């Protein structure tokens, strides 16, 4: 494994542990802005993010999060 792949694998594993911890605390998790390489590492590691909403950017994530709280923008 090269350094880039190891770093991305580490990021994917760390994100997964963070997501698990947040969900155990009762939080709804929304992931935004994952790079293609980290997304590939998530798949390669067999990490299951079923039930985790993944969105392309922070702006979209904030809109979705605020809507879930009943807050409408604009």
C-alpha angles and dihedrals in degrees: 000000000000124000095259092052092046091051092049091047089052091050091049092049092047092049090050092053091047091050092049092050093048092049091049087056090053099256125146107232124216117180118201135183101014111173119237091247095052090046088053090050090052089055094043091052091050092238111169113214093174107159094020112116112226120194133180100240145013094250092058090045092053092049091051093046093049092047090053087057092050094254115134123197125216 
